[in-house]
Amino acid sequence: MSTERELGEHSVAINNMQEDIEKIQGDMSDLRKKVDKMDKTLDEIKGGWKVLIVIAGVVGGAISYICNHLIK
């Protein structure tokens, strides 16, 4: 096999690898964006649950207070 042919084959292989790497980089960028979006959504959900728990605690306390004073 001649040197020129080997260089040509390696050049084609390198070009194919570069194209694959560019595709992978694009996919990774998309994945990063999706993970960031999921992270923001989970943070919002965590805050929502905390507010819901506080409201439930206040309502439960108020009902307990009212029932306790009405029973006496």
TAVENNOR-V705490 format. One line per field, one symbol per residue. psi: psi as a letter, one per 30 degrees, with the letter a starting at -180 (. if undefined). Layout:
# TAVENNOR-V705490
psi: ???
This chain:
# TAVENNOR-V705490
psi: kleeeeeeeeeeeeeeeeeeeeeeeeeeeeeeeeeeeeeeeeeeeeeeeeeeeeeeeeeeeeeeeeeefee.
